[in-house]
Amino acid sequence: MPELAEVEYYRRVWDAGLRQPIARVALHAGKRLFRGEDTARLAELIAGSRLAGSEARAKQMLFRFSGGAWLGVHLGMTGELRVEAADFTPGKHDHLVLFQRRQTLVFRDPRMFGRVRFHEGKRAPEWWTALPPAVTSPEFTLDFVREFFTRRARLAVKAALLQQERFPGVGNWMADEILWRARVDPRTLCGKLKPALVKSVWRETREVSATALATVGVDFSDPPEGWFFHVRWKDGGHCPRCSASLNTATVGGRTTRWCPRCQR
């Protein structure tokens, strides 16, 4: 599933259509991606409007249109946003298509684990404004993380990092990167972490997220050399820091890798 940086990249893809009118809208009404939404009103209001702006937060995107229309997009496991030619012909997996004079904005999702949300009004929808603070924001403080780890004392720290209500946008590879950099065993219970390690996890969460946004989030390039990311799934992978063979286990329901020497 796309994580914080990948979501930011896809948000930027649709920015190719900023300030340009939507000539018409094609969508697959009735598909579960649009569950609970008024797809007829969505198409009616967005057709003829202009794409006015966009934001990404956690694993979600928000697109604002003139005339008071808002679209929320969650990519799920297989969703992606694309820009196609103006004469594009939608396929069966192209569930939301916005035609413009110069290009076509497409949301494609073969397995339909994603979601499209629609809102009409002058202000951003509550389901967007109620999202937790971004991990790169000033509100994501050490106390914010410390309090969460205290409440989830019996939860493995890897599983805690995957909790979107506190670590929005952090997914499997980012959590492994954070813990490797913080030198924390992913199986460690939150309540067993010493204050210095809690601070390290908080600091590395912000650092990994900011760097991922500046690399993956801009052009889908890989993170910098030396990151755990580059060896994480290699057969017989070794720690970039100490060259020890990596361990593998399921933690928090996700396949996890770590260095048994660095992350004690």
CORSULPE-V638015 format. One record per residue. N is the residue number from 1. SS is DSSP state (2 for helix, 1 for strand, 0 for the rest). Layout:
BEGIN
n: [N,N]
ss: [SS,SS]
END
This chain:
BEGIN
n: [1,2,3,4,5,6,7,8,9,10,11,12,13,14,15,16,17,18,19,20,21,22,23,24,25,26,27,28,29,30,31,32,33,34,35,36,37,38,39,40,41,42,43,44,45,46,47,48,49,50,51,52,53,54,55,56,57,58,59,60,61,62,63,64,65,66,67,68,69,70,71,72,73,74,75,76,77,78,79,80,81,82,83,84,85,86,87,88,89,90,91,92,93,94,95,96,97,98,99,100,101,102,103,104,105,106,107,108,109,110,111,112,113,114,115,116,117,118,119,120,121,122,123,124,125,126,127,128,129,130,131,132,133,134,135,136,137,138,139,140,141,142,143,144,145,146,147,148,149,150,151,152,153,154,155,156,157,158,159,160,161,162,163,164,165,166,167,168,169,170,171,172,173,174,175,176,177,178,179,180,181,182,183,184,185,186,187,188,189,190,191,192,193,194,195,196,197,198,199,200,201,202,203,204,205,206,207,208,209,210,211,212,213,214,215,216,217,218,219,220,221,222,223,224,225,226,227,228,229,230,231,232,233,234,235,236,237,238,239,240,241,242,243,244,245,246,247,248,249,250,251,252,253,254,255,256,257,258,259,260,261,262,263,264]
ss: [0,0,0,2,2,2,2,2,2,2,2,2,2,2,2,2,2,1,0,0,1,0,0,1,1,1,1,0,0,0,0,2,2,2,0,0,0,0,2,2,2,2,2,2,2,2,0,0,0,1,1,1,1,1,1,1,1,0,0,1,1,1,1,1,1,0,0,0,1,1,1,1,1,1,0,0,0,0,1,1,1,1,1,1,1,0,0,0,0,0,0,0,0,1,1,1,1,1,1,0,0,0,1,1,1,1,1,1,1,0,0,0,0,0,1,1,1,1,1,1,0,0,0,0,0,2,2,2,2,0,0,0,0,0,0,0,0,0,0,0,0,2,2,2,2,2,2,2,2,2,2,0,0,0,0,1,2,2,2,2,2,0,0,0,0,0,0,0,0,0,0,2,2,2,2,2,2,2,2,2,2,2,0,0,0,0,0,0,1,2,2,2,0,0,2,2,2,2,2,2,2,2,2,2,2,2,2,2,2,2,2,2,2,2,2,2,2,2,2,0,0,0,0,0,0,0,0,2,2,2,0,0,0,0,0,0,0,1,0,0,0,0,0,0,1,1,1,1,1,1,1,0,0,1,1,1,1,1,1,0,0,0,0,0]
END
